[in-house]
Amino acid sequence: MSFFEDFFISAGQEILFGSFKWIGISIKWLFYLGKKPISQIKNENWNNKIGFLALVLIIGLVIYTVK
């Protein structure tokens, strides 16, 4: 592979995994009804896993409704 292909693949992975974290943070913030500050939620565990599960759930719902 060329340098540019490797660069774009690694940048895409970083953006994808970073979005999992921010989706998880926003879901946890909504769960706490905004009582906890986002700076405190950022340091908690499970943000990536919650974001990944939410994204998988959304994709599954889209596929289910399209069928």
N, C-alpha and C positions, 0 to 999 in steps of 0.2 A: 504494500500500500504506500501511497505517497504521504508526504508530510501533512498536506492539507486534509486528506481523508482522516488521518489519525487525529488531527487537531479538532475537526468538526465532530468526530465520534466522541472524543473525550469531553468536549465542551457540552455536547448534547446530554451525555450521561450526568455531568455535574448539574446541569439545569434541571434534568428530570428528578434526580435524587434530592435536590434542593427544594423542588416544588412539593415533594412528598412531605418534607418537614414543615413547610409553611401551611399546607393544607391541614396537617395534623394539629398545628398550633392554633389555627383559626377554629377548627372544630372543638378543640378543648376550651378555647376562650368562650365560644358560644355555649358549651356545656356548663361552664362556670357562670354564665350569664354576665360576663364582663366584670365580675367581682375580683378576679385575680388579674394583675397586670401582665401584659404580653411578655415583658422582660423576665418575669418569674416563670412563666409557662415555657419559654424558650429553653430553660435549663433543666426542665423535667424530662424524664425518659418517655419512650413510646411515641414520640411525635412522628417519626418516620413511619412506624408501623400503622398508626391510625390514618395517616395520610394515604398510604398505599392501599389499605383496606377500603377507604372511602372512594378512591379512584377506581378500584376494581368493582366496587358496588355500583358506581355510576355507569361504568362501561357495561356491566351486566344488565342494568336496567334499560339502557339504550338498546342493547342487542335484543332483549326480551320484548320491548315495545315495537321494534322494527319487524320482528317475525310475525 
